[in-house]
C-alpha cells in the first residue's frame, strides 16, 4: 500500500466533515466566552448534521438556537458572535460559513473536500470500511433453526439478515463472530426421537398399530429418516416394543433405547443438512454451539446456583427452582405472559428453571447460553436475530442478564417479521415437490442465490416481506440485484473501452478531481461521500437493508451521470477525473455486493 493509499484507509469523509464542523463551532463558542462576547457557561448540547436540502449548506448546526437559554441572547446574536470568533477555515474542509434565518449556522464544503472523496473512493479498494467499532467483540447469532426438520422461509430471511448484519458490523470495525445455536437437548429432541420411533415401528407394524400422536412432528422428513434407519437396522428394535399399549410403550426402556438410537442416527444427519444448506446460501458460521455442551459441562446448573445465591431464584415446596421473572423483566417492557385455563393471559410472576424432577427447563439453558456469550467468552454485545413471535421472550432474557449480575443492555434482539412468498400476485404456501411448506432448499432450487440474498435484505427486520418469485428470477432492471450488478458491469465495460482506445488511467494521485462540478457529478460524489457512514449507521441501527437501498440509489446516480457527462472525447484532465469517479463508484458497488456475498460480474 502506497502512502497515498494509506491516507484514505478507514476514510469516512462525511463523519470527518461533521467532526470538523463541531470542532470549529466549539472553538468559536469558547473564544466568544473567553473575550466576554458570550457569558461564561457550560457549552450546550447541539446538533451538527447533513440537512435534507443542501442548497443552503452542506452541514447545518443549531448551536445558536440550543444556546439561547444558556447565553440568554437571541439566537441570531449568538450566531453572529460565533461566526466572528470562528477559527480560520483556510486549511479546513470548508469554503464558507453563513448564518441563515433566525440563527441556523450553515457550512459549505470546499471543492477540495469533494475532490478528496473521489480520490479516496478511487484509491482505496476497501472504501467504505472504517474503524468505528474499534475492535469491540460482537456476537451475532442467527437462524439457529431446530435440527429436527428442514429450514423454512423465515430461516431464509433470518439467514440473509443475520449474515448481512454481521457484514456491516465487520466493515464498521467490530470484531464479529457469526454463531448458530444448535438445540440438541431438551423437549424438542425428545419429541424428535418419539416421532422417529413411531414412524420406525410403522414401517413393520403399520400405521394402525402405531398411530402417530398429535404432539409429534408430522413432516414427511421424519418418515424418510425412519425409513433409512429401518433399512440399515431391519426390525431389530420391533420385538422388544410389542405387546404393550401406547402408554406403557412410550414409558418403556425398549422405546427409550429405540428413541436414543434413532436420535443418534438422525440428528447428525439433520445438522449436516443445516450446514450444507446454509453453506449453499453462502453463510459460513464461525461457531456452531451445541446446547448439549451446556448440560454436559454443568454450566446450566451452575447458572441456576448463581441465581439462587443472588436471590433471583428460590426453591418451591415441590423442590422446583423458581425464578423471579417479572421482577427483572419489567425494566425491559412487556413481561412474559402465560395462558390461563379460560384462555385469557396473565403475567407469569415466577418461572420454573429446574423442574421438581431435577430437569432444567429450556429457559434455564437459554440463560446459561447467554451467560456463556457475555461472561465466559466476553463479548461486548450478544445480538440475536429472532422471529417476531418470540417478542415475549425479549424482556425476560434481558432481565435474566441483570439478575445474574450482567447487563441486559448488552443483549440486543432483532425481531424479524414474517415472509409471504408470492407468485403471479398470489401467496404460495406449499412445495409442489413435498406438499409441505416451502423450505430453504426449495427456494434455492428456483431462485438464484444472488437474488435471494439481496431481496431478503431489502427491508428492515420490522417490516413484513412479500417475496416475489417472479421478480427474483428476472434478469432485467425490475430485479434490484441485476440493476446494481449491471451498473458495475457497465463501468467495467467503459474502462475496457477506454483502454482499447489507448486511454490509460493515470492513477488517483495524479488526478485533479476539483474539475468535477457538473450537477450529476456532484450528486454522485455526495453519494460516495455518504457511503462509509451509511455502513456505520447500518451497523449502529442493526439495519443492513439501508445498504441495499443505498447501492440501488448509487447505481441510479451513476446511470444519470453517464447519460449527462461524456467520458469519451472529453478534455483529457476532465476525462481522467471522470474515470477516477467511475472507479470510485465501481469500488463502492463491488464492496457492497461482496460484503453481502453476492456475485459481481464484469460483463452482462
C-alpha positions in Angstrom: 0.0 0.0 0.0 1.4 3.4 -1.0 1.5 6.4 1.3 -1.2 8.0 -0.8 -3.5 4.9 -0.4 -2.8 4.8 3.4 -4.1 8.4 3.6 -7.6 7.0 2.7 -7.5 3.9 4.8 -10.6 3.8 7.1 -11.7 7.0 5.4 -15.1 8.3 6.4 -15.4 11.8 4.7 -18.9 12.6 5.9 -18.1 11.8 9.6 -14.8 13.7 9.2 -16.6 16.8 7.9 -19.2 16.6 10.7 -16.4 16.2 13.3 -14.5 19.2 11.9 -17.7 21.4 11.9 -18.3 20.5 15.5 -14.7 21.3 16.4 -14.8 24.7 14.7 -18.1 25.7 16.3 -16.9 24.5 19.7 -13.7 26.6 19.3 -15.8 29.6 18.3 -18.0 29.3 21.3 -15.1 29.0 23.7 -13.4 32.0 22.1 -16.6 34.1 22.3 -16.9 33.3 26.0 -13.2 33.9 26.7 -13.4 37.6 25.5 -16.8 38.2 27.1 -18.9 38.4 23.9 -20.9 35.5 25.3 -21.2 34.9 29.0 -19.2 32.0 30.5 -21.3 28.9 30.7 -21.2 25.2 30.0 -21.4 24.5 26.3 -25.0 23.4 25.4 -25.7 20.1 23.6 -26.1 20.9 19.9 -26.6 19.2 16.6 -24.3 19.1 13.6 -26.0 17.4 10.7 -26.3 17.0 6.9 -29.5 18.9 6.1 -32.2 17.4 3.8 -31.8 20.2 1.4 -28.1 21.0 0.8 -28.8 24.2 -1.2 -28.4 26.3 1.9 -25.2 24.5 3.1 -23.6 21.0 3.2 -23.7 20.9 7.0 -26.1 22.8 9.4 -25.9 23.4 13.1 -28.5 24.6 15.7 -25.8 25.7 18.2 -27.1 29.3 18.3 -30.7 28.1 19.0 -29.6 25.5 21.5 -27.5 28.2 23.3 -30.3 30.8 23.6 -31.2 29.7 27.2 -27.5 29.1 28.2 -26.2 32.5 27.0 -29.5 34.5 27.4 -29.3 36.1 24.0 -31.3 35.9 20.8 -30.1 33.0 18.5 -29.2 35.4 15.7 -26.9 37.4 18.0 -25.3 34.2 19.2 -24.8 33.0 15.6 -23.2 36.3 14.6 -20.9 36.1 17.7 -19.9 32.6 16.8 -19.0 33.5 13.2 -17.0 36.5 14.4 -14.9 34.1 16.6 -14.7 31.2 14.2 -11.1 29.9 13.6 -9.8 30.4 10.1 -11.3 27.9 7.7 -8.5 28.4 5.1 -7.0 25.0 5.8 -10.3 23.3 6.7 -12.6 21.3 4.5 -15.0 24.3 4.4 -15.1 27.1 1.9 -17.6 29.4 3.7 -19.9 29.6 6.8 -23.1 31.6 6.9 -25.9 32.4 9.3 -29.4 31.8 7.9 -32.9 32.6 9.2 -33.3 33.0 12.9 -29.8 31.7 13.7 -29.0 28.5 11.8 -25.3 28.1 11.0 -24.7 26.6 7.6 -21.2 25.4 6.5 -20.3 24.8 2.8 -17.7 22.2 1.9 -14.8 23.2 -0.3 -14.4 21.7 -3.8 -11.1 20.2 -2.4 -13.2 18.1 0.0 -15.3 16.7 -2.8 -12.2 16.0 -4.8 -10.8 14.1 -1.8 -13.9 11.9 -1.7 -13.4 10.9 -5.4 -9.7 10.2 -4.8 -10.4 8.3 -1.6 -13.1 6.1 -3.2 -10.8 5.5 -6.2 -7.6 4.8 -4.4 -9.0 2.7 -1.5 -10.2 -0.7 -2.8 -11.9 -1.2 0.6 -13.6 2.2 0.5 -16.5 2.0 3.0 -14.6 0.1 5.7 -13.9 2.1 8.9 -12.5 1.6 12.4 -15.7 3.0 14.0 -16.2 -0.1 16.2 -12.6 -0.1 17.5 -12.4 -3.9 17.6 -15.2 -4.4 20.1 -16.2 -8.1 20.2 -19.8 -8.6 18.9 -21.6 -12.0 18.6 -24.3 -12.3 16.0 -26.5 -15.4 16.5 -29.0 -16.0 13.7 -31.1 -18.7 12.1 -30.5 -21.3 14.9 -33.3 -23.5 13.5 -34.2 -26.6 15.4 -32.3 -29.5 14.0 -35.5 -31.6 14.0 -36.5 -30.6 10.4 -35.7 -28.6 7.3 -35.4 -24.8 7.3 -38.3 -22.7 6.1 -38.8 -19.2 4.6 -38.3 -17.4 7.9 -34.9 -19.0 8.1 -34.1 -17.8 4.6 -34.9 -14.2 5.7 -33.1 -14.6 9.0 -30.0 -16.1 7.3 -29.7 -13.1 4.9 -30.5 -10.6 7.7 -28.1 -12.0 10.2 -25.2 -12.6 7.7 -25.6 -9.1 6.3 -25.8 -7.5 9.8 -22.6 -9.3 10.7 -21.0 -8.0 7.5 -21.8 -4.3 8.2 -20.6 -4.7 11.7 -17.3 -6.1 10.4 -17.0 -3.3 7.9 -17.6 -0.8 10.7 -14.6 -2.1 12.6 -16.2 -4.5 15.1 -14.7 -8.0 15.8 -17.6 -10.1 14.7 -18.4 -13.8 15.4 -21.2 -15.4 13.5 -22.9 -18.1 15.6 -25.5 -20.9 15.2 -27.1 -22.3 18.4 -27.9 -26.0 17.9 -30.9 -27.0 20.2 -29.7 -30.6 20.5 -31.1 -31.1 24.1 -34.4 -30.8 25.8 -38.1 -31.4 24.9 -37.8 -30.9 21.2 -35.2 -33.7 20.9 -37.4 -36.0 23.0 -40.3 -35.2 20.7 -38.0 -35.7 17.6 -37.0 -39.2 19.0 -40.6 -40.2 19.8 -41.7 -39.1 16.3 -38.9 -41.1 14.6 -39.6 -44.2 16.8 -43.3 -44.3 16.0 -42.5 -43.9 12.3 -39.9 -46.7 12.5 -42.4 -49.1 14.2 -45.0 -48.2 11.5 -42.5 -49.5 8.9 -43.0 -53.0 10.2 -46.4 -53.0 12.0 -48.4 -50.5 10.0 -49.9 -47.1 10.9 -53.0 -48.6 12.6 -50.9 -50.5 15.1 -48.9 -47.4 16.0 -50.7 -44.1 15.2 -48.5 -41.0 15.3 -49.6 -38.9 18.3 -50.7 -35.3 17.5 -47.9 -33.7 19.5 -45.3 -35.5 17.3 -43.6 -34.0 14.2 -45.9 -34.7 11.3 -43.5 -33.8 8.4 -42.5 -36.2 5.6 -38.8 -35.8 6.5 -39.5 -37.8 9.7 -40.8 -40.7 7.6 -37.8 -40.6 5.4 -35.3 -40.7 8.2 -37.2 -43.5 10.0 -37.2 -45.4 6.7 -33.5 -45.0 6.2 -32.9 -46.2 9.8 -35.2 -49.3 9.2 -33.2 -50.2 6.0 -29.9 -50.1 7.9 -31.1 -51.8 11.1 -34.0 -54.0 10.0 -36.6 -55.0 12.6 -34.1 -55.5 15.5 -36.0 -52.9 17.7 -39.5 -54.2 17.0 -39.8 -57.3 19.1 -38.9 -55.5 22.3 -41.7 -53.0 21.7 -44.5 -55.5 21.0 -47.3 -56.4 23.4 -47.7 -53.1 25.1 -50.4 -50.5 25.0 -49.4 -47.0 23.9 -48.9 -45.5 27.4 -46.7 -48.5 28.5 -44.8 -48.5 25.2 -43.9 -44.8 25.5 -42.6 -45.3 29.1 -40.7 -48.5 28.4 -36.9 -48.9 28.3 -37.2 -50.6 24.9 -38.9 -47.5 23.4 -36.3 -45.2 25.1 -33.5 -47.3 23.5 -35.2 -47.1 20.1 -35.5 -43.3 20.5 -31.9 -42.9 21.5 -30.7 -45.0 18.6 -32.8 -43.0 16.1 -31.7 -39.6 17.5 -28.1 -40.7 17.4 -28.6 -41.6 13.7 -30.9 -38.8 12.5 -29.7 -35.7 14.5 -26.2 -35.6 13.0 -27.8 -36.0 9.5 -30.1 -33.1 10.1 -27.3 -30.9 11.5 -25.1 -31.8 8.5 -28.1 -30.8 6.2 -28.4 -27.5 8.1 -24.7 -26.8 7.5 -24.9 -27.9 3.8 -28.0 -25.8 3.0 -26.7 -22.7 4.8 -23.3 -23.2 3.1 -25.1 -23.2 -0.2 -26.8 -20.0 0.9 -23.2 -18.6 1.4 -23.4 -18.5 5.1 -20.3 -19.6 7.0 -20.5 -19.6 10.8 -17.5 -19.1 13.0 -19.2 -21.1 15.8 -21.7 -24.0 15.8 -22.6 -24.0 19.5 -24.3 -27.2 20.9 -26.9 -26.7 23.7 -26.0 -30.2 24.9 -22.5 -29.0 25.9 -24.1 -26.6 28.4 -25.8 -29.5 30.2 -22.8 -31.9 29.9 -20.4 -29.3 31.4 -22.7 -28.4 34.3 -23.0 -24.8 33.0 -26.8 -24.8 33.2 -27.0 -25.9 36.9 -24.1 -23.6 37.7 -26.1 -20.6 36.4 -29.1 -21.7 38.4 -26.9 -22.0 41.6 -25.6 -18.5 40.9 -29.1 -17.1 40.5 -30.1 -18.8 43.8 -27.1 -17.2 45.5 -28.1 -13.8 44.2 -31.6 -14.1 45.4 -33.2 -14.2 42.0 -34.4 -17.8 42.5 -35.9 -19.8 45.3 -36.9 -23.4 45.9 -40.6 -24.2 45.8 -42.3 -26.7 48.1 -42.3 -29.4 45.5 -38.5 -29.0 45.0 -38.7 -27.0 41.8 -36.4 -24.0 41.4 -38.4 -20.8 40.6 -37.0 -17.6 39.1 -38.5 -14.2 39.9 -39.0 -13.3 36.3 -41.4 -10.3 36.4 -39.2 -8.5 39.0 -36.3 -8.4 36.5 -38.1 -8.3 33.2 -40.3 -5.2 34.0 -37.4 -2.8 33.2 -37.4 -4.0 29.6 -41.1 -3.7 28.7 -43.7 -6.4 28.3 -43.4 -9.1 30.9 -43.8 -12.6 29.6 -47.5 -13.7 29.7 -49.0 -17.2 30.2 -52.3 -18.6 29.2 -54.8 -19.4 31.9 -57.3 -22.3 31.6 -60.1 -20.0 30.3 -57.8 -18.7 27.5 -57.1 -15.3 29.0 -53.5 -14.1 29.6 -51.9 -13.2 32.9 -48.4 -12.2 34.0 -46.1 -15.1 34.7 -44.8 -13.8 38.0 -42.3 -16.6 38.7 -41.0 -19.2 36.2 -39.6 -22.7 36.6 -35.9 -23.0 35.9 -35.5 -26.5 37.3 -38.5 -28.9 37.4 -39.4 -30.8 40.5 -37.8 -33.9 38.9 -34.5 -32.1 38.7 -34.6 -31.5 34.9 -33.8 -27.9 33.9 -36.2 -26.0 31.6 -35.2 -24.6 28.2 -35.3 -21.1 29.8 -32.5 -22.2 32.2 -30.4 -23.4 29.3 -31.1 -20.1 27.4 -29.8 -18.1 30.4 -26.7 -20.3 30.6 -26.1 -19.8 26.9 -26.3 -16.0 27.0 -24.2 -16.0 30.2 -21.6 -18.0 28.3 -21.6 -15.4 25.5 -21.3 -12.3 27.6 -19.4 -13.5 30.7 -17.4 -16.7 29.8 -16.5 -15.6 26.2 -16.5 -11.9 26.9 -18.5 -10.5 24.0 -19.3 -6.8 24.4 -22.6 -7.4 22.7 -24.7 -10.5 22.1 -27.1 -9.8 19.2 -29.8 -12.4 18.5 -32.0 -12.4 15.4 -35.4 -13.9 16.3 -38.7 -14.3 14.7 -41.3 -11.7 15.8 -43.3 -14.4 17.5 -40.6 -14.5 20.2 -41.2 -10.9 21.3 -42.5 -12.0 24.7 -39.1 -13.7 25.4 -37.0 -10.5 24.9 -37.8 -8.7 28.2 -37.3 -11.9 30.3 -34.0 -12.7 28.7 -32.6 -9.2 29.1 -33.9 -9.2 32.7 -32.2 -12.5 33.3 -28.9 -11.0 32.4 -29.4 -8.3 35.1 -30.5 -11.0 37.5 -27.2 -12.9 37.1 -25.0 -9.8 37.5 -24.5 -8.9 33.9 -26.2 -6.0 31.9 -29.4 -6.6 30.0 -28.4 -3.8 27.6 -25.6 -6.0 26.3 -28.1 -8.4 24.9 -29.8 -7.0 21.8 -32.6 -8.8 20.0 -33.5 -8.0 16.4 -37.1 -9.1 15.8 -37.9 -10.2 12.3 -41.3 -10.2 10.7 -42.8 -12.9 8.5 -42.2 -13.6 4.8 -45.1 -14.1 2.3 -44.0 -16.0 -0.8 -45.8 -14.6 -3.9 -46.2 -15.8 -7.4 -48.4 -14.1 -10.0 -49.6 -11.9 -7.2 -50.9 -14.8 -5.2 -49.5 -16.3 -2.0 -47.5 -19.6 -2.3 -47.6 -21.8 0.7 -46.9 -25.3 -0.4 -44.0 -27.0 -2.1 -45.0 -28.8 -5.3 -42.5 -31.5 -4.6 -43.3 -32.4 -1.0 -46.8 -30.9 -0.4 -45.4 -29.2 2.7 -44.3 -25.6 3.5 -41.7 -24.2 1.1 -38.2 -24.9 2.5 -34.9 -23.1 2.0 -33.8 -25.9 -0.3 -37.0 -25.5 -2.4 -36.3 -21.8 -2.7 -32.7 -22.0 -3.7 -33.6 -24.6 -6.4 -35.8 -22.0 -8.0 -34.3 -18.6 -7.2 -30.7 -17.5 -7.9 -28.8 -17.1 -4.6 -27.8 -13.6 -5.5 -31.5 -12.6 -5.8 -32.5 -14.4 -2.6 -29.8 -12.8 -0.5 -30.3 -9.3 -1.9 -34.1 -9.3 -1.9 -34.4 -10.8 1.6 -32.3 -7.9 2.8 -34.2 -5.2 1.1 -36.4 -4.3 4.1 -35.7 -3.6 7.7 -36.4 -6.5 10.1 -39.5 -4.9 11.5 -41.3 -4.9 8.1 -43.1 -7.9 6.7 -41.9 -9.1 3.2 -43.8 -10.1 0.2 -41.1 -12.1 -1.6 -42.0 -12.0 -5.3 -40.7 -15.2 -7.0 -41.4 -13.7 -10.5 -39.2 -10.7 -9.7 -36.5 -12.8 -8.1 -35.8 -14.8 -11.3 -35.8 -11.8 -13.7 -32.6 -10.7 -15.5 -33.6 -7.1 -16.1 -33.8 -3.8 -14.3 -37.0 -5.0 -12.5 -34.8 -7.1 -10.3 -32.8 -4.8 -8.0 -29.7 -7.0 -7.7 -29.5 -7.3 -11.5 -29.8 -3.5 -11.7 -26.9 -3.0 -9.3 -24.7 -5.7 -10.9 -25.4 -4.1 -14.3 -24.0 -0.7 -13.1 -20.8 -2.4 -12.0 -20.5 -4.3 -15.3 -21.2 -1.1 -17.2 -18.3 0.7 -15.5 -16.0 -2.3 -16.3 -17.1 -2.0 -19.9 -16.4 1.7 -20.0 -12.9 1.3 -18.5 -12.1 -1.5 -21.0 -13.3 0.5 -24.0 -11.2 3.5 -22.9 -8.1 1.2 -22.6 -8.8 -0.2 -26.0 -8.7 3.4 -27.4 -5.3 4.0 -25.7 -6.6 6.0 -22.7 -4.9 4.7 -19.6 -6.0 5.8 -16.1 -3.2 7.9 -14.6 -3.7 6.8 -11.0 -5.7 8.6 -8.3 -2.7 10.5 -7.0 -2.3 12.2 -10.4 -5.9 13.4 -10.8 -7.4 16.9 -10.4 -10.8 15.9 -9.2 -11.7 19.5 -8.4 -12.7 19.7 -12.1 -15.8 17.6 -11.3 -18.5 20.3 -10.8 -21.5 19.2 -13.0 -24.7 18.6 -11.1 -24.8 14.9 -11.9 -21.2 14.6 -11.0 -21.8 16.3 -7.6 -24.8 14.1 -6.9 -22.7 11.0 -7.4 -19.8 12.4 -5.3 -22.2 13.2 -2.5 -23.4 9.7 -2.5 -19.9 8.3 -2.4 -19.1 10.6 0.5 -22.0 9.2 2.4 -21.1 5.5 1.8 -18.8 4.8 4.8 -21.2 6.5 7.2 -24.1 4.6 5.7 -22.4 1.4 6.7 -21.7 2.7 10.2 -25.4 3.7 10.6 -26.5 0.2 9.3 -24.3 -1.3 12.0 -25.5 1.0 14.7 -29.1 0.6 13.9 -28.8 -3.2 13.2 -30.4 -2.5 9.8 -28.2 -3.8 6.9 -31.1 -3.2 4.5 -30.2 0.5 4.2 -27.1 -0.5 2.3 -29.2 -2.3 -0.3 -31.3 0.8 -0.7 -28.1 3.0 -0.8 -26.4 0.9 -3.5 -29.6 1.0 -5.7 -29.6 4.8 -5.4 -25.8 4.8 -6.2 -26.4 2.7 -9.3 -29.2 5.1 -10.4 -27.0 8.2 -9.8 -24.2 6.6 -11.9 -26.5 5.9 -14.8 -27.7 9.6 -14.7 -24.1 10.8 -14.6 -23.1 8.6 -17.5 -26.0 9.9 -19.5 -25.1 13.6 -18.8 -21.3 13.6 -18.8 -19.1 12.5 -21.7 -16.0 10.4 -20.9 -15.0 9.5 -24.4 -13.7 12.6 -26.2 -13.8 14.8 -23.1 -10.9 17.2 -22.2 -8.1 14.9 -21.1 -7.9 16.3 -17.5 -11.7 16.1 -17.1 -11.7 12.7 -18.7 -9.2 11.4 -16.1 -11.2 12.9 -13.2 -14.4 11.2 -14.6 -12.5 7.9 -14.9 -11.5 8.3 -11.2 -15.1 8.9 -10.3 -16.2 5.8 -12.3 -13.6 3.7 -10.4 -14.7 5.1 -7.1 -18.3 4.1 -7.8 -17.2 0.7 -9.1 -15.2 0.1 -5.8 -18.3 1.0 -3.7 -20.7 -1.3 -5.7 -18.1 -4.1 -5.6 -17.7 -3.7 -1.8 -21.5 -3.7 -1.1 -22.0 -6.9 -3.2 -19.0 -8.8 -1.9 -19.8 -7.7 1.6 -23.2 -9.3 1.2 -21.7 -12.4 -0.7 -23.3 -11.5 -4.0 -21.5 -12.1 -7.3 -20.0 -9.1 -9.0 -20.0 -9.7 -12.8 -17.7 -7.6 -15.0 -19.7 -8.4 -18.1 -23.5 -8.9 -18.5 
